[in-house]
Structures are given as structure tokens and as C-alpha cells.
Amino acid sequence: MKVTEQKKDGLKKKYQVVIENKDFEAKIEKKLNDLGKKVKLPGFRPGKAPKEMLKQKYRASVMGEALDEIVRETTDEVIKENKLKLALHPNINITKFEDGKNIEFDIEAEILPEIKVGDFSEIVVEKLMADVPEEEVEKALKYIVSSRRETSKIEDENHQAQKGETLVIDFVGSINGEEFQGGKGNDYPLELGSNTFIPGFEDQLVGCKVNDKIDVNVKFPEDYHAKNLAGKDAVFAVTVKEIRQPKDIEVNDEFAKSVGSKSLEDLKDSIRKRIINDYENASRLKLKRTLLDRLDETYNFEVPESLVEEEFKAIEAQYKRAKELNQLDEHEKNTPEDELMKEYKKIASRRVKLGLLLSEVGSEAKVTVSADDLNKAIMKEAQKYPGQEKVVFDFYLKNAKAVEALRAPVFEEKIIDFVLAKAKVNEKKVSVEELYSFDEDEASDKKQKSHKKKASL
């Protein structure tokens, strides 16, 4: 084997490889010998057929397999001897292949950059923190109460429906006189003022009476999820069957017990803890974003174009999917597509850069993900679905791939914790509004991450 390095352009490598014909013939010979032990030719016992007959009958069929094998083995050897850390699989291009002559092929590859991890104690970040206003606890309590509020039928047939009351309705929707799929319902409970239906629908039912038949004229929003309905004018034929009013609920210890708490104070404490947890999550996200921004500013190294392109294509595909489903945000709608693609290319480059940096940090720090780490991650996922924890646990118990999918984000969070432990973190008290605010760059990046549903960089 003869290897010549032909090209060295940044992270890109190119090698010309020559495999001597005698080595290739030896590979073919071995394959024919192995085959001869198994096949049975007329007039010969297995393993006893003459070599010339085996060559005549099987040489052409084993030649392709032998070529693939020797090229793969040689490529692996080149990568090992040159200590190449590849970004992606190399491209192989066979330039010369003639029977009886040496084989020539090119290996084109892109390697990972060398990253020197510095002193994280020089990095300064700000951690935003907010106290829980008592009105937030009361607001959450009111939501729990409203979600459990029962209604009673209003018997007065002359009663005019008001906001806050619930109508039981039948409805049939049509566009240009034709019914459309999903536009029909029977005995549907609709609370006026809940904004459950598209804008303008509920307003036209305020003041109605039992047995009224009303044509509700509405226009589907331009960004409506069903593309065939978006922006269309529609008419809903509505029949009012009942009007129901909410029953008053006395918010006391008994109510608290009905929702699984020991007392009203215990219920408020659990609400407060959930809000604190939400605030901590928001604070963590902002802190992580700030830290990643600092790392992005501090470290400067070339990133593999192949990885950036792969990441960009994934973002582009998610954007196109969101566009088809009318799920683009205002920034995406109002920005020319060529400008959006430039933004997404920058996001892709940032993700690759930070991903490589964090991977190197994790490698040097010997960060690992244990079974206990994965169990904690599953617990955290289950906590997002109160009352359905067992369903979540069962899902992960039966789905090893889902558990393994948690490994990458858990690994990333452990590396972030490692860096934060060494960096200087200044705490700052802010309002709830400031804690949950984010700038346009964060909004764009958040949108793409929600499309991807992967760990944020």
C-alpha cells in the first residue's frame, strides 16, 4: 500500500492510495478458497473442486466483494496511521480499477479541530432570580378551582347567555355552502369567553337563548394549523340546546383534600413550590444561554463544514415542515427566506462549535452519564405530567431507545454544571417579567430548538 497526502486545506484532508495488484489478488484468492470449502460443483465433493474451475465460475462474483473489503480495510488503516479524528465518514473515490493492475483511490475526509480548553474561572455570568408573588399563587389556585367547577342547567328559557356561562351546542361548519371535515360537533360544552373556538365565534353567541338557531360567521386565521382552512370565511350553523351556569365552590380545606392536599395551606405550598420550580427552570435556561454565549465569544476555532451543513439541512427541513403546517412565528413570516437561511446557517455553525467544545470539556473532565442520572432524568420527565407519572415510567421501562435518547441532553447538562462550578456566577434579583423575557436572537434560536426537540446550544 502506498499513501500520498495530496491536499491539506484547514480541516479537510485528501489522500491518494495505491493498492498493489498482488495484495488484491491475495484477497480474491482467500475468498475463493473460503467459497470452495462450501460450494458443491457437479462431479466434485465440497472442498475438492479444482481452483481453476472455482476461478472461472466465481472470480467475477467475489471480485466486487473483495474490492469493497480491501478498500474499507485500507481506509481504516490510513485513518489509524494518520491519527485522524473524523467529523463524518470519509468520501471514497476509486480512480483506477483494471484487472491485473494496481488499484488507485482517493480518500477525502474532514477532521475535528484541536480544541484547547482554557480556565473557566475567568468566565463571568449572571443568574437571574425572581421571588414568587403571592398573586401568582392565588392565580394558580383560581385556575385549579375553575378547572373543577361544575355547572348547573338554567331552566329559564328566556335567559340570555352571558360570558362565563357554558352553552351546550350542536354545530355544523361550511365554506361556500360545503361542509368541511372536523367542522361538526354535537352536545359540545362551550364556555363563553374561554376563547376555545376561533376569534369572533363565542362573541356572536353572547345573548342567545335555549333553542336559538344562529349562523355564526367567522374567518379562520391566516396561520390556522389546517392549511386548507387558513384564511377562509366560514359559516357555522349553531343550535343552542342548554345554557349552564357555574356552581360556586368554597375554597377551603375540604376542597384542598378533594385535589389531593392535606389542607388549603398545604395546597398553596405545593402550588408555590411548583412555581418556584418553574422559575428555577427559566433561570437555568437563561443562565445556560448566557454561559453558551460567553463560551461562543471566548473560543475561536474552525468548525467542520460537513457538520455545519448537516445541522443546517436539519434546521431547514424543520422550517419547511413548519411552513407547510402554518406554524411559522412572526419573525419567520416577516423575514425573506434567503435571510432566514443565513440566520439558520449561523445557528447551525454555533451549535456545531459549542457541541464540539462541550464534548471536549466532557472528555477532559471525564464526565459520564450513569444509570442513576438517567433515572433522575426520567423522574424529571414524569413530573411534567402530573397524574400520569406511571404512564411515563411505563413508556421508558418498555422503550430502551427512549431512555438512550435522554443520554445526550443529560451529558450536556452535566458538562454545563461542571463549567458553572468553575465560572463566576453572580445572582441578580429581577421581576418575573424580566425572568421570562428574551430578545429576538433568543426567540429565533428557541423556535428552531423547539422544531428540533433536542438539547439547546
C-alpha positions in Angstrom: 0.0 0.0 0.0 1.3 3.4 -0.9 -0.3 6.5 0.6 0.3 10.1 -0.6 -1.2 13.1 1.1 -2.4 15.3 -1.7 -4.3 18.1 -0.1 -4.3 19.9 3.2 -6.9 22.7 3.4 -7.8 23.5 7.0 -9.7 20.6 8.4 -10.0 18.9 5.0 -7.7 16.1 4.1 -7.2 14.2 0.9 -5.0 11.0 0.4 -4.2 9.1 -2.8 -3.9 5.4 -2.0 -2.4 2.7 -4.3 -3.1 -1.0 -3.5 -0.7 -3.4 -5.3 -2.4 -5.9 -7.5 -0.8 -8.8 -5.7 -2.5 -7.8 -2.5 -5.8 -7.6 -4.2 -5.3 -11.0 -5.9 -4.4 -12.5 -2.5 -7.7 -11.2 -1.2 -9.6 -12.7 -4.1 -7.7 -16.0 -3.6 -8.7 -16.2 0.0 -12.3 -15.6 -0.8 -12.3 -18.3 -3.5 -10.7 -20.7 -1.0 -13.3 -20.0 1.6 -16.0 -20.4 -1.0 -14.5 -23.6 -2.3 -15.0 -25.2 1.1 -18.7 -24.6 0.9 -19.9 -24.9 -2.7 -20.6 -28.2 -4.4 -19.8 -28.4 -8.1 -21.0 -31.3 -10.3 -18.7 -34.3 -10.1 -16.8 -33.0 -7.0 -17.3 -33.2 -3.3 -17.4 -29.9 -1.3 -13.9 -28.5 -1.0 -12.5 -30.7 -3.8 -13.2 -28.7 -6.9 -10.1 -27.5 -8.8 -9.1 -23.9 -8.2 -9.2 -23.1 -11.9 -12.8 -24.2 -12.1 -13.6 -22.1 -9.0 -11.9 -19.0 -10.6 -13.7 -19.5 -13.8 -17.1 -19.8 -12.1 -16.9 -17.4 -9.1 -14.0 -14.9 -9.6 -16.2 -12.2 -11.1 -18.8 -12.5 -8.3 -16.2 -12.3 -5.4 -14.2 -9.5 -7.1 -16.6 -6.8 -6.1 -16.8 -8.0 -2.5 -13.0 -8.2 -2.3 -12.7 -4.7 -3.7 -15.1 -3.3 -1.1 -13.3 -5.1 1.7 -9.8 -4.2 0.8 -10.7 -0.5 0.2 -12.5 -0.4 3.6 -9.6 -2.1 5.4 -7.0 0.2 3.7 -9.1 3.3 4.5 -9.3 2.3 8.2 -5.5 1.8 8.2 -4.9 5.2 6.7 -7.1 6.8 9.3 -5.4 5.0 12.1 -1.9 5.6 10.9 -2.5 9.3 10.5 -4.4 9.6 13.8 -7.4 11.2 12.1 -10.4 12.2 14.2 -13.1 12.3 11.5 -16.1 14.7 11.6 -18.1 12.3 9.3 -17.4 9.2 7.3 -14.8 9.9 4.6 -15.7 10.0 0.9 -14.0 7.3 -1.2 -13.5 7.7 -4.9 -11.9 4.8 -6.9 -9.9 6.4 -9.7 -8.3 3.3 -11.2 -9.5 -0.3 -11.2 -8.4 -2.6 -14.0 -8.0 -6.4 -13.8 -4.4 -7.2 -13.3 -3.3 -3.7 -12.4 -2.8 -1.7 -9.2 -5.9 -0.2 -7.6 -5.9 3.6 -7.0 -8.5 5.5 -5.0 -8.8 8.8 -3.1 -9.9 9.4 0.5 -11.4 12.8 1.2 -12.2 13.5 4.8 -12.8 16.3 7.2 -11.3 16.1 10.7 -12.3 17.5 14.0 -10.5 20.6 15.2 -8.0 20.6 18.0 -9.6 22.4 21.0 -7.6 23.7 23.9 -9.9 24.1 26.9 -9.0 27.1 29.0 -9.6 28.4 32.5 -13.4 28.7 33.1 -12.8 30.7 36.3 -12.3 33.7 34.0 -15.9 33.5 32.7 -18.4 35.7 34.5 -22.2 35.1 34.1 -25.3 36.4 35.7 -28.0 34.2 37.2 -31.4 35.9 37.2 -33.7 35.0 40.1 -37.3 36.1 40.9 -39.4 35.8 44.1 -42.9 34.3 43.8 -45.6 37.0 44.1 -48.5 35.9 46.3 -50.9 36.9 43.5 -49.3 34.2 41.3 -50.2 31.6 43.9 -53.7 32.9 44.0 -54.0 33.0 40.3 -52.9 29.3 40.1 -55.3 28.4 42.8 -58.2 30.1 40.9 -57.2 28.1 37.8 -57.4 24.8 39.8 -60.8 25.9 41.2 -62.1 26.8 37.7 -60.9 23.5 36.2 -63.0 21.6 38.8 -66.0 23.9 38.8 -69.3 22.1 37.9 -72.2 23.7 36.1 -76.0 23.6 36.6 -78.6 23.9 33.9 -80.5 27.2 33.8 -84.2 26.4 33.5 -85.4 29.8 32.5 -85.8 29.6 28.7 -85.8 33.4 28.4 -82.4 33.6 30.0 -79.8 35.3 27.7 -76.4 33.7 27.8 -73.5 35.7 29.3 -69.7 35.3 29.3 -68.7 32.8 31.9 -71.7 30.6 31.3 -71.5 27.4 29.3 -73.6 26.6 26.2 -74.3 23.0 25.1 -74.4 23.3 21.3 -74.7 21.4 18.1 -72.8 23.0 15.2 -72.0 22.3 11.5 -69.4 24.4 9.7 -69.3 25.1 6.0 -67.3 27.0 3.5 -69.1 28.2 0.3 -72.0 26.1 1.3 -70.0 22.8 1.6 -69.3 21.1 5.0 -65.7 20.6 5.8 -64.0 17.8 7.8 -63.7 18.5 11.5 -66.3 21.3 11.5 -69.1 19.3 13.1 -70.0 18.7 16.7 -72.9 17.5 18.9 -73.6 18.3 22.6 -70.4 20.4 22.7 -69.9 22.3 26.0 -68.6 25.8 25.1 -67.8 28.3 27.9 -68.4 31.8 26.5 -65.2 33.9 27.0 -62.9 30.9 27.1 -61.6 31.7 23.6 -61.8 27.9 22.8 -63.0 28.5 19.3 -61.6 30.8 16.6 -61.8 34.5 17.2 -65.3 36.0 16.9 -67.2 32.7 17.3 -68.1 33.0 21.0 -68.9 36.7 20.8 -71.7 36.1 18.4 -73.4 33.7 20.9 -73.5 36.1 23.8 -77.2 37.0 24.5 -78.6 33.8 22.8 -81.4 31.7 24.4 -82.1 28.0 24.5 -83.4 26.6 21.2 -81.9 29.5 19.2 -80.5 28.6 15.8 -77.7 31.0 14.9 -75.5 31.3 11.9 -72.0 32.3 13.2 -69.9 33.9 10.5 -66.1 33.8 11.1 -62.8 33.8 9.3 -60.1 31.3 10.0 -56.8 32.9 11.0 -54.1 33.0 8.2 -51.8 30.9 10.4 -54.5 28.3 11.2 -53.0 24.8 11.6 -55.2 23.2 9.0 -53.8 24.7 5.8 -56.9 24.0 3.8 -58.9 26.3 6.1 -56.4 29.0 6.8 -57.8 32.5 5.8 -61.1 31.1 4.7 -64.5 32.6 5.5 -66.8 30.0 7.2 -70.4 29.8 8.5 -71.3 27.6 11.5 -75.0 26.7 11.9 -75.3 26.5 15.7 -78.2 25.1 17.7 -78.3 26.1 21.4 -79.5 23.2 23.5 -78.7 24.3 27.0 -77.3 27.2 29.0 -75.4 26.2 32.1 -74.0 28.4 34.9 -71.0 27.6 37.1 -71.6 26.5 40.6 -69.8 28.3 43.4 -67.0 26.4 45.0 -66.0 27.2 48.6 -62.2 27.2 48.6 -61.3 25.6 52.0 -59.6 22.6 53.5 -62.2 20.2 52.1 -61.7 21.5 48.6 -57.9 21.1 49.1 -58.4 17.5 50.2 -60.5 16.8 47.1 -57.5 17.7 44.9 -55.1 15.5 47.0 -53.7 18.0 49.5 -53.9 17.8 53.3 -55.3 21.4 53.8 -55.7 24.6 51.9 -52.4 25.9 53.2 -50.7 22.7 52.1 -52.3 23.1 48.6 -50.9 26.7 48.4 -47.5 25.5 49.5 -47.4 22.9 46.7 -48.5 25.5 44.2 -45.8 27.8 45.4 -43.2 25.0 45.1 -44.3 24.3 41.5 -44.0 28.0 40.6 -40.6 28.2 42.3 -39.6 25.1 40.2 -40.8 26.8 37.1 -38.8 30.0 37.9 -35.7 27.9 38.6 -36.1 26.2 35.2 -36.5 29.6 33.5 -33.5 30.9 35.4 -31.5 27.8 34.4 -32.3 28.3 30.7 -31.3 31.9 30.8 -28.1 31.1 32.7 -27.2 28.4 30.3 -27.9 30.7 27.3 -25.6 33.3 28.8 -22.9 30.8 29.5 -23.0 29.4 26.0 -22.8 33.0 24.6 -19.7 33.6 26.7 -18.1 30.3 25.5 -19.0 31.2 21.9 -17.3 34.6 22.4 -14.3 33.2 24.2 -13.4 30.2 22.0 -12.4 30.6 18.3 -11.7 27.6 16.2 -12.5 26.3 12.8 -15.6 24.0 12.6 -16.1 21.2 10.1 -18.2 22.4 7.1 -19.7 19.0 6.7 -21.1 19.0 10.3 -22.4 22.6 9.8 -24.1 21.6 6.5 -25.7 18.5 8.1 -27.0 20.6 11.0 -28.3 23.3 8.6 -30.1 20.8 6.5 -31.9 19.5 9.6 -33.0 23.0 10.6 -34.0 23.8 7.0 -36.2 20.7 6.9 -37.9 21.6 10.1 -38.5 25.1 8.9 -40.1 23.8 5.7 -42.2 21.4 7.7 -43.4 24.2 10.0 -44.2 26.3 6.9 -46.4 23.5 5.5 -48.3 23.3 8.8 -48.7 27.1 9.1 -46.6 27.0 12.3 -44.1 29.8 11.5 -43.7 32.5 14.1 -44.0 36.2 13.2 -40.2 36.7 12.7 -40.2 33.8 10.2 -43.2 35.1 8.4 -41.9 38.6 8.0 -38.3 37.8 7.0 -37.3 36.9 3.4 -36.5 33.3 3.2 -32.9 33.9 1.9 -32.2 36.0 5.0 -33.7 33.3 7.3 -31.5 30.7 5.7 -28.4 32.9 6.5 -29.6 33.1 10.1 -30.1 29.4 10.3 -26.6 28.8 8.9 -25.2 30.9 11.7 -27.3 28.9 14.2 -26.0 25.6 12.7 -22.4 26.8 13.0 -22.9 27.9 16.6 -24.4 24.6 17.5 -21.6 22.6 16.0 -19.0 24.8 17.5 -20.4 24.6 21.0 -21.2 20.9 20.7 -17.6 20.2 19.8 -16.4 22.4 22.7 -18.7 20.8 25.3 -17.7 17.4 24.1 -14.0 18.2 24.5 -14.7 19.6 28.0 -16.7 16.5 28.9 -13.9 14.2 27.6 -11.2 16.1 29.6 -13.3 16.2 32.7 -14.2 12.5 32.3 -17.9 13.3 32.6 -20.1 10.2 32.3 -23.8 9.5 32.4 -24.7 6.9 35.0 -27.9 4.8 35.3 -28.8 7.0 38.3 -28.5 10.1 36.1 -30.9 8.6 33.5 -33.3 7.6 36.3 -33.4 11.1 37.5 -34.0 12.4 34.0 -36.9 10.0 33.7 -38.3 11.3 37.0 -38.0 14.8 35.8 -39.9 14.0 32.6 -42.6 12.3 34.6 -43.0 15.4 36.8 -44.1 17.3 33.7 -47.3 15.2 33.6 -49.0 15.3 37.0 -51.3 12.4 37.5 -49.8 10.5 34.6 -46.4 9.6 36.1 -47.0 5.9 35.8 -47.7 6.2 32.1 -44.4 8.0 31.6 -42.5 5.5 33.7 -44.0 2.6 31.8 -43.1 4.2 28.5 -39.5 4.4 29.4 -39.5 1.0 31.0 -40.6 -0.6 27.7 -38.6 1.7 25.4 -34.8 1.4 25.7 -34.3 3.8 22.7 -36.3 6.5 24.5 -34.1 6.1 27.6 -31.0 6.2 25.4 -32.3 9.4 23.8 -32.0 11.1 27.2 -28.3 10.4 27.4 -27.1 13.3 25.2 -29.1 16.1 26.9 -28.2 14.7 30.4 -24.5 14.6 29.3 -24.8 18.2 28.1 -26.3 19.4 31.4 -23.6 17.7 33.4 -20.9 19.5 31.4 -22.8 22.8 31.9 -22.8 22.1 35.6 -19.1 21.4 35.5 -18.3 24.7 33.8 -20.7 26.7 36.0 -19.0 25.2 39.1 -15.7 26.8 37.9 -17.1 30.1 36.5 -18.0 33.1 38.5 -21.8 33.2 38.8 -23.4 36.5 40.1 -27.0 36.3 41.3 -29.4 39.1 40.4 -33.0 39.6 41.6 -35.3 40.5 38.8 -39.1 40.7 38.1 -41.0 37.7 36.8 -41.4 39.6 33.5 -37.7 40.1 33.1 -37.0 36.4 34.1 -39.3 35.2 31.3 -38.3 37.8 28.7 -36.0 37.0 25.8 -34.5 39.0 22.9 -35.1 38.5 19.2 -32.0 36.3 18.8 -33.1 34.0 21.7 -36.6 33.9 20.1 -35.2 32.8 16.8 -33.0 30.2 18.4 -35.7 29.0 20.6 -38.1 28.5 17.7 -35.5 26.3 15.9 -34.8 24.3 19.0 -38.5 23.6 19.6 -38.6 22.4 15.9 -35.7 20.1 16.6 -36.7 19.0 20.0 -33.1 18.4 21.1 -30.7 19.8 23.7 -30.2 23.5 23.2 -27.0 25.0 22.1 
